[in-house]
Amino acid sequence: MPAGRISIIAPTYNESGNVIPFIERTKAALHEKDWEIIFVDDNSADGTAQKVFDYAAHDPRIRIITRLQDRGLAKSSIQGMLSAKGGLLCVMDVDGQHDPEVVKDLVDRLHQDNLHIVSAARRLGDERQADALSPVRNTLSKVGNWLSSFVLGRQLVDPLTGFFVIRREAFLGIAPQLGDAGFKLLLDILYSRKDLRHAEVPFDFQARLSGESKLDSYVIWKFVTFLLSKMTRGIVPANLISFLFVGGSGLFVHLAVLYSALALSVPFMAAQTVATLVAATSNFLLNNLLTFQDRRLRGMNKFWGYLKFLFVSSVGIVANVSAATLAYERLVHVVFLATLAGIAIDTVWKFVIANKFIWK
């Protein structure tokens, strides 16, 4: 395996309009280097993988990996890095915002200072970045970088960049410890191995060539739950944190339905049963949207998944109603405490069921 070869890892999803320009720019920028490009596509619907496949037929330095399950930017990047043949692994986007010319600067700095990893830091707040970053996204990036630096315990310019070069042996040493950072693999690497020698190289973040940004509410949600997970030193997984937040929203739904039913003189057991079912429906929909987005159920699968969720978690519902009713009777009809007792049992049961049988 050539130690000096640069393996470009390019995760893609619906980037058919960008992959060929990216290849051409990379070939021009690295024409004096030994390189390869590994595209890792999350089963794009726009023909991204086929475009790369057709191009790769004439250039063996280009490969395509298509992922059908367990998708996501960080996971795709990790798979590409594990499949690379080079001694230097470079993760970058193909949408035109990461300039392949910067790869040489990252590699030079890596060798010059004998580092393990070098990342490309966006010049946030610079007027030259105005076309690439909207005011809202620029603000989100600044806040995210501040929070990330707090979690890391050291101040960095841009720990949220998705553009970096790492030595293969350093990556292999850290790979088993990496979780799912959603889209910020660099942050996960730097947090998991704080002894890595790391430096940043500033670069001009450019405007996307075509297509739409993948930054949405789900990505932000994943990032927040990831940071919270790291604050617990990884003891509480990000998915469980998300599940608990969703469960918290279900608590409000549950109490609203419960108190409304009691106000109509509905017996407590019947009111608790209805409230539990309504909250379960709300939780299912939100977990499908946020917690298990990478395994999101759609169409009829969503419908059958919902029925399966209600059926398999019926034990949790029965335990919820039974525990809540018992607590209600023993605690002198304190509705709030009785409800919490039922929800606690139901939430733990549903998380286990969700991971093993619903969004498997």
Secondary structure, DSSP 4 states (H G I P E B T S, - for coil): --TT-EEEEEEESS-TTTHHHHHHHHHHHTTTS-EEEEEEE---TTSHHHHHHHHHTT-TTEEEEE--SS--HHHHHHHHHHT--SSEEEE--SSSSS-THHHHHHHHHHHHTT-SEEEEEE-TT-GGGTTTS-HHHHHHHHHHHHHHHHHHTS--S-TT-S-EEEEHHHHHHHGGG----TT-HHHHHHHH-TTS-EEEEEE-PPPPSSS-----HHHHHHHHHHHHHHHTTTSS-HHHHHHHHHHHHHHHHHHHHHHHHHHTT--HHHHHHHHHHHHHHHHHHHIIIIITGGG---HHHHHHHHHHHHHHTHHHHHHHHHHHHHHHHHTTS-HHHHHHHHHHHHHHHHHHHIIIII--
